[in-house]
């Protein structure tokens, strides 16, 4: 164990990028341009460093700071589980920075600064090897998100950031109590100490309940989803990508990192009821999406449906289910990013006050991208989301036939929620004015190619990711042994 590693370099990149972007000088246009190019350089460098660290520094750790009095150590590192999330978060951050250039017209330098600070906290949370630093970075990521929603929301709804913060803090309270339970029993805050914790049966159930509550608020699951629709509707596309693809996945990472290894027996004992709860959440999200007309709200409830699938997989403590959870995490995050960015491009042309109709008729190239993003998001075969859902359902079927049936109904309802609108959204309805404006711009085309390449990789050669997720699943299931 050293005081330096490639992981440290990777973590410093977004932080340095944030500082340099804030120091950009000149008039408004020049400041924005300089900040954007600095942020793009650092975010791409962070992604490349994340990939390199995930490939070459497995299970390597670096001690940055130690406080022996409290038995606390600022240690960072990567293992197969955290590698999946590090590469995913850094990839989504690149997409967010690229689209910020045209999506944000006011105070872009400050927006980019907050985006890079958010990336730093997200990456630090999954690289930290100390309970308190993990908790601190996880919950501190709420602050830049709150400011991004407050300052750059598309409809300027004042209550949305506060509702988002309220639900996030409620989940944070349960997570904080669970972390302090671990610290109290181990006397140390390292992940190695936490993995050796031996709870009584009552304490294990309490520990599991705390994590389930945090998961329900932050993921979210029914009936604690009150913040999700407003947040994804109000957020700028770049911010929405990080909320849906990164922030909501932090609690899933925490559940896999701590709850599954330490309370796996209790999760298995309660898996039938827990899977049914997750399936009900998925069905509720699909039903709510079915009655929406705003594509942003449909996306929000689609996220909730897929959060239900992720929770079902997490509640099945078997390797195939855990592998499916991680595969679906990547697939859903990238698919949601594609949809939110395509949807945001269309709304920029149509205006956020109205709805979008006749996209394919008015913009053949952008309409095609939008249509493919829709199919990818709902998991229409052979989209990567479909592969992740099948991996999870194979394991859920062995646990609960009722939950499997409910999940299948959720998939059908989700298809219906999109298909009922496709004709109108793509070609326009009778007597409706279609969207007008420029077709696919070069920056949008670049993002489309990047995401398209990721889709092709996941569809044609899923073995690369499945091997990585298999290693990560093994890490989860053996951590507490």
DOLUMFI-818974 format. One record per residue (C-alpha): residue number from 1; x negated, y negated, z; residue in one letter; chain. Coordinates in steps of 0.1 Angstrom, whole numbers, always signed. Example, Ala and Ser with C-alpha at 12.3 -4.5 7.8 and 13.67 -1.06 7.14 Angstrom:
<rs>
1/-123/+45/+78/A/A
2/-137/+11/+71/S/A
</rs>
This chain:
<rs>
1/+0/+0/+0/X/A
2/-15/-33/-11/X/A
3/-7/-70/-9/X/A
4/-3/-73/-46/X/A
5/+14/-54/-73/X/A
6/+31/-60/-107/X/A
7/+64/-61/-88/X/A
8/+52/-93/-70/X/A
9/+43/-109/-104/X/A
10/+77/-100/-117/X/A
11/+95/-116/-87/X/A
12/+74/-148/-90/X/A
13/+83/-154/-126/X/A
14/+119/-166/-123/X/A
15/+109/-186/-92/X/A
16/+81/-204/-110/X/A
17/+104/-209/-141/X/A
18/+130/-225/-118/X/A
19/+104/-249/-104/X/A
20/+89/-258/-138/X/A
21/+123/-263/-154/X/A
22/+133/-287/-126/X/A
23/+101/-307/-132/X/A
24/+109/-313/-169/X/A
25/+107/-350/-177/X/A
26/+120/-373/-205/X/A
27/+155/-384/-215/X/A
28/+185/-361/-211/X/A
29/+180/-342/-244/X/A
30/+143/-337/-239/X/A
31/+147/-326/-203/X/A
32/+173/-301/-213/X/A
33/+152/-288/-242/X/A
34/+121/-285/-221/X/A
35/+139/-268/-192/X/A
36/+156/-244/-217/X/A
37/+124/-233/-233/X/A
38/+106/-228/-200/X/A
39/+135/-208/-187/X/A
40/+137/-187/-219/X/A
41/+100/-179/-217/X/A
42/+101/-170/-180/X/A
43/+132/-149/-183/X/A
44/+119/-129/-212/X/A
45/+86/-125/-194/X/A
46/+105/-113/-163/X/A
47/+124/-87/-183/X/A
48/+92/-74/-199/X/A
49/+75/-73/-165/X/A
50/+105/-55/-151/X/A
51/+103/-28/-178/X/A
52/+66/-25/-173/X/A
53/+69/-23/-135/X/A
54/+97/+3/-138/X/A
55/+76/+25/-161/X/A
56/+41/+22/-145/X/A
57/+46/+13/-108/X/A
58/+71/+39/-96/X/A
59/+72/+41/-58/X/A
60/+45/+15/-55/X/A
61/+48/-11/-26/X/A
62/+33/-44/-17/X/A
63/+33/-60/+17/X/A
64/+36/-98/+14/X/A
65/+42/-107/+51/X/A
66/+44/-88/+84/X/A
67/+59/-98/+118/X/A
68/+50/-70/+142/X/A
69/+68/-87/+171/X/A
70/+102/-80/+155/X/A
71/+89/-50/+135/X/A
72/+99/-67/+103/X/A
73/+78/-66/+71/X/A
74/+83/-84/+38/X/A
75/+76/-54/+16/X/A
76/+87/-51/-20/X/A
77/+85/-21/-44/X/A
78/+103/+0/-70/X/A
79/+117/+35/-70/X/A
80/+139/+51/-97/X/A
81/+171/+37/-81/X/A
82/+159/+1/-79/X/A
83/+143/+3/-113/X/A
84/+177/+7/-130/X/A
85/+190/-24/-114/X/A
86/+159/-45/-119/X/A
87/+157/-39/-156/X/A
88/+195/-45/-159/X/A
89/+195/-77/-139/X/A
90/+165/-92/-158/X/A
91/+181/-82/-192/X/A
92/+214/-100/-183/X/A
93/+195/-130/-171/X/A
94/+178/-133/-206/X/A
95/+212/-133/-222/X/A
96/+225/-159/-198/X/A
97/+196/-182/-205/X/A
98/+199/-179/-242/X/A
99/+236/-189/-244/X/A
100/+232/-217/-218/X/A
101/+217/-239/-245/X/A
102/+250/-244/-263/X/A
103/+275/-235/-236/X/A
104/+263/-262/-211/X/A
105/+263/-298/-222/X/A
106/+260/-316/-188/X/A
107/+231/-313/-164/X/A
108/+216/-283/-182/X/A
109/+183/-286/-164/X/A
110/+200/-281/-131/X/A
111/+222/-253/-144/X/A
112/+191/-235/-157/X/A
113/+173/-240/-124/X/A
114/+202/-224/-105/X/A
115/+204/-195/-130/X/A
116/+167/-187/-125/X/A
117/+170/-190/-87/X/A
118/+200/-166/-88/X/A
119/+179/-142/-109/X/A
120/+151/-143/-83/X/A
121/+175/-135/-54/X/A
122/+191/-107/-74/X/A
123/+158/-91/-82/X/A
124/+144/-96/-47/X/A
125/+175/-79/-32/X/A
126/+168/-47/-51/X/A
127/+130/-48/-47/X/A
128/+130/-55/-10/X/A
129/+121/-26/+13/X/A
130/+132/-43/+45/X/A
131/+168/-44/+57/X/A
132/+168/-80/+67/X/A
133/+151/-93/+36/X/A
134/+175/-72/+15/X/A
135/+205/-87/+34/X/A
136/+192/-123/+33/X/A
137/+185/-122/-5/X/A
138/+218/-105/-12/X/A
139/+239/-130/+6/X/A
140/+218/-160/-4/X/A
141/+226/-152/-41/X/A
142/+261/-165/-32/X/A
143/+248/-201/-30/X/A
144/+236/-206/-66/X/A
145/+267/-188/-79/X/A
146/+290/-211/-58/X/A
147/+272/-241/-72/X/A
148/+274/-228/-108/X/A
149/+311/-222/-104/X/A
150/+316/-257/-88/X/A
151/+295/-277/-112/X/A
152/+299/-259/-145/X/A
153/+334/-243/-144/X/A
154/+352/-244/-177/X/A
155/+385/-257/-162/X/A
156/+372/-275/-131/X/A
157/+395/-257/-107/X/A
158/+384/-269/-73/X/A
159/+398/-239/-53/X/A
160/+381/-212/-74/X/A
161/+345/-215/-60/X/A
162/+359/-216/-24/X/A
163/+381/-185/-29/X/A
164/+351/-167/-44/X/A
165/+329/-177/-15/X/A
166/+356/-167/+11/X/A
167/+359/-132/-2/X/A
168/+321/-129/-6/X/A
169/+315/-140/+29/X/A
170/+341/-115/+42/X/A
171/+323/-87/+25/X/A
172/+290/-101/+38/X/A
173/+302/-99/+74/X/A
174/+308/-62/+71/X/A
175/+275/-56/+54/X/A
176/+257/-76/+80/X/A
177/+272/-56/+109/X/A
178/+262/-23/+91/X/A
179/+226/-36/+87/X/A
180/+224/-45/+123/X/A
181/+237/-11/+133/X/A
182/+208/+5/+114/X/A
183/+183/-19/+130/X/A
184/+197/-12/+165/X/A
185/+193/+26/+161/X/A
186/+159/+26/+144/X/A
187/+142/-3/+162/X/A
188/+126/-11/+128/X/A
189/+138/-27/+96/X/A
190/+120/-7/+69/X/A
191/+139/+15/+45/X/A
192/+118/+44/+57/X/A
193/+130/+38/+93/X/A
194/+166/+35/+81/X/A
195/+164/+68/+62/X/A
196/+156/+86/+94/X/A
197/+185/+72/+113/X/A
198/+206/+98/+131/X/A
199/+241/+86/+139/X/A
200/+268/+104/+160/X/A
201/+299/+114/+141/X/A
202/+318/+84/+153/X/A
203/+290/+60/+145/X/A
204/+287/+75/+110/X/A
205/+324/+69/+104/X/A
206/+321/+33/+116/X/A
207/+290/+28/+94/X/A
208/+308/+42/+64/X/A
209/+339/+21/+71/X/A
210/+318/-11/+72/X/A
211/+302/-3/+38/X/A
212/+336/+6/+23/X/A
213/+350/-27/+34/X/A
214/+320/-46/+19/X/A
215/+324/-26/-13/X/A
216/+361/-34/-14/X/A
217/+356/-71/-11/X/A
218/+325/-75/-33/X/A
219/+331/-49/-61/X/A
220/+361/-55/-58/X/A
221/+387/-28/-52/X/A
222/+425/-31/-47/X/A
223/+439/-50/-27/X/A
224/+408/-72/-21/X/A
225/+405/-85/-57/X/A
226/+420/-119/-53/X/A
227/+388/-138/-63/X/A
228/+379/-119/-94/X/A
229/+404/-132/-120/X/A
230/+399/-168/-111/X/A
231/+361/-165/-109/X/A
232/+357/-149/-144/X/A
233/+383/-172/-159/X/A
234/+366/-203/-144/X/A
235/+330/-193/-149/X/A
236/+310/-204/-179/X/A
237/+302/-173/-201/X/A
238/+266/-173/-189/X/A
239/+277/-173/-152/X/A
240/+304/-148/-158/X/A
241/+278/-123/-172/X/A
242/+258/-126/-139/X/A
243/+289/-123/-117/X/A
244/+303/-92/-134/X/A
245/+271/-75/-144/X/A
246/+248/-83/-115/X/A
247/+264/-98/-84/X/A
248/+292/-73/-81/X/A
249/+266/-45/-87/X/A
250/+245/-55/-56/X/A
251/+270/-39/-32/X/A
252/+271/-8/-53/X/A
253/+233/-6/-51/X/A
254/+236/-10/-13/X/A
255/+262/+17/-10/X/A
256/+241/+41/-30/X/A
257/+209/+31/-11/X/A
258/+223/+34/+25/X/A
259/+259/+47/+28/X/A
260/+255/+78/+6/X/A
261/+223/+91/+22/X/A
262/+233/+84/+58/X/A
263/+270/+92/+57/X/A
264/+271/+116/+27/X/A
265/+288/+143/+48/X/A
266/+316/+120/+59/X/A
267/+321/+107/+23/X/A
268/+324/+143/+11/X/A
269/+349/+151/+38/X/A
270/+370/+121/+29/X/A
271/+363/+122/-9/X/A
272/+399/+132/-19/X/A
273/+414/+101/-2/X/A
274/+386/+78/-12/X/A
275/+387/+89/-49/X/A
276/+425/+84/-49/X/A
277/+420/+49/-35/X/A
278/+395/+41/-63/X/A
279/+418/+57/-89/X/A
280/+447/+35/-77/X/A
281/+425/+5/-79/X/A
282/+416/+15/-115/X/A
283/+453/+20/-124/X/A
284/+463/-14/-108/X/A
285/+436/-32/-129/X/A
286/+447/-15/-161/X/A
287/+484/-23/-154/X/A
288/+476/-60/-146/X/A
289/+455/-62/-178/X/A
290/+485/-48/-197/X/A
291/+507/-78/-189/X/A
292/+481/-105/-195/X/A
293/+479/-128/-226/X/A
294/+446/-146/-217/X/A
295/+416/-125/-228/X/A
296/+395/-138/-199/X/A
297/+421/-124/-174/X/A
298/+422/-91/-194/X/A
299/+384/-89/-190/X/A
300/+387/-96/-152/X/A
301/+412/-68/-147/X/A
302/+392/-45/-170/X/A
303/+362/-51/-147/X/A
304/+384/-40/-118/X/A
305/+394/-8/-136/X/A
306/+358/+1/-142/X/A
307/+349/-9/-106/X/A
308/+374/+18/-96/X/A
309/+356/+43/-118/X/A
310/+322/+33/-103/X/A
311/+337/+37/-68/X/A
312/+351/+72/-77/X/A
313/+317/+83/-88/X/A
314/+300/+69/-56/X/A
315/+326/+88/-35/X/A
316/+316/+121/-51/X/A
317/+283/+130/-35/X/A
318/+270/+152/-63/X/A
319/+242/+145/-88/X/A
320/+264/+143/-119/X/A
321/+287/+117/-103/X/A
322/+258/+96/-91/X/A
323/+242/+98/-125/X/A
324/+275/+88/-140/X/A
325/+277/+58/-117/X/A
326/+243/+45/-127/X/A
327/+249/+51/-164/X/A
328/+283/+34/-162/X/A
329/+268/+5/-143/X/A
330/+244/-3/-171/X/A
331/+270/+4/-199/X/A
332/+297/-17/-182/X/A
333/+275/-46/-175/X/A
334/+261/-48/-210/X/A
335/+296/-43/-225/X/A
336/+311/-70/-203/X/A
337/+283/-93/-212/X/A
338/+290/-88/-249/X/A
339/+327/-94/-244/X/A
340/+324/-125/-222/X/A
341/+298/-141/-245/X/A
342/+319/-133/-277/X/A
343/+350/-145/-259/X/A
344/+333/-177/-248/X/A
345/+321/-184/-283/X/A
346/+357/-182/-296/X/A
347/+370/-203/-267/X/A
348/+344/-230/-275/X/A
349/+360/-233/-309/X/A
350/+396/-229/-298/X/A
351/+395/-248/-265/X/A
352/+400/-233/-231/X/A
353/+435/-246/-227/X/A
354/+449/-224/-255/X/A
355/+447/-188/-264/X/A
356/+428/-172/-292/X/A
357/+445/-160/-323/X/A
358/+434/-152/-358/X/A
359/+397/-148/-349/X/A
360/+388/-123/-377/X/A
361/+407/-143/-403/X/A
362/+389/-176/-394/X/A
363/+355/-162/-385/X/A
364/+347/-129/-402/X/A
365/+313/-124/-386/X/A
366/+322/-137/-351/X/A
367/+356/-118/-353/X/A
368/+337/-86/-361/X/A
369/+314/-91/-331/X/A
370/+345/-99/-309/X/A
371/+363/-68/-321/X/A
372/+333/-45/-314/X/A
373/+328/-61/-280/X/A
374/+364/-53/-271/X/A
375/+360/-16/-281/X/A
376/+328/-14/-262/X/A
377/+344/-29/-231/X/A
378/+373/-5/-229/X/A
379/+351/+25/-235/X/A
380/+365/+35/-269/X/A
381/+345/+66/-280/X/A
382/+316/+67/-287/X/A
383/+309/+35/-267/X/A
384/+285/+39/-238/X/A
385/+312/+31/-212/X/A
386/+331/+62/-224/X/A
387/+300/+84/-217/X/A
388/+297/+70/-182/X/A
389/+334/+75/-174/X/A
390/+332/+112/-186/X/A
391/+302/+119/-164/X/A
392/+322/+106/-134/X/A
393/+354/+123/-143/X/A
394/+337/+157/-146/X/A
395/+328/+154/-109/X/A
396/+360/+138/-98/X/A
397/+380/+167/-114/X/A
398/+363/+191/-89/X/A
399/+373/+169/-60/X/A
400/+408/+158/-68/X/A
401/+431/+167/-98/X/A
402/+454/+138/-88/X/A
403/+426/+112/-89/X/A
404/+415/+126/-123/X/A
405/+450/+123/-137/X/A
406/+453/+87/-123/X/A
407/+419/+78/-139/X/A
408/+430/+92/-172/X/A
409/+462/+71/-170/X/A
410/+441/+40/-163/X/A
411/+420/+46/-194/X/A
412/+451/+49/-216/X/A
413/+466/+17/-201/X/A
414/+434/-1/-206/X/A
415/+434/+9/-243/X/A
416/+470/-3/-245/X/A
417/+462/-37/-229/X/A
418/+438/-44/-258/X/A
419/+456/-27/-287/X/A
420/+488/-46/-281/X/A
421/+469/-79/-287/X/A
422/+445/-69/-314/X/A
423/+467/-78/-344/X/A
424/+475/-112/-329/X/A
425/+440/-120/-317/X/A
426/+423/-109/-349/X/A
427/+448/-119/-375/X/A
428/+472/-144/-358/X/A
429/+509/-142/-352/X/A
430/+537/-156/-373/X/A
431/+539/-193/-370/X/A
432/+508/-196/-348/X/A
433/+478/-218/-356/X/A
434/+446/-199/-360/X/A
435/+413/-210/-346/X/A
436/+391/-232/-368/X/A
437/+354/-241/-368/X/A
438/+320/-227/-377/X/A
439/+314/-190/-379/X/A
440/+287/-171/-360/X/A
441/+258/-195/-352/X/A
442/+222/-183/-352/X/A
443/+218/-182/-315/X/A
444/+251/-162/-312/X/A
445/+237/-139/-339/X/A
446/+205/-133/-320/X/A
447/+224/-124/-288/X/A
448/+247/-101/-309/X/A
449/+217/-83/-324/X/A
450/+201/-79/-290/X/A
451/+232/-64/-274/X/A
452/+240/-44/-305/X/A
453/+205/-28/-304/X/A
454/+212/-19/-267/X/A
455/+245/-3/-277/X/A
456/+229/+17/-305/X/A
457/+202/+29/-281/X/A
458/+227/+40/-255/X/A
459/+249/+57/-281/X/A
460/+223/+75/-302/X/A
461/+197/+83/-276/X/A
462/+214/+83/-242/X/A
463/+189/+109/-229/X/A
464/+164/+81/-221/X/A
465/+188/+64/-197/X/A
466/+203/+97/-184/X/A
467/+169/+109/-174/X/A
468/+162/+76/-156/X/A
469/+196/+78/-139/X/A
470/+191/+114/-130/X/A
471/+159/+105/-112/X/A
472/+177/+77/-95/X/A
473/+205/+99/-84/X/A
474/+180/+124/-70/X/A
475/+165/+94/-50/X/A
476/+200/+86/-36/X/A
477/+209/+121/-26/X/A
478/+175/+130/-10/X/A
479/+168/+97/+8/X/A
480/+184/+107/+40/X/A
481/+170/+142/+42/X/A
</rs>
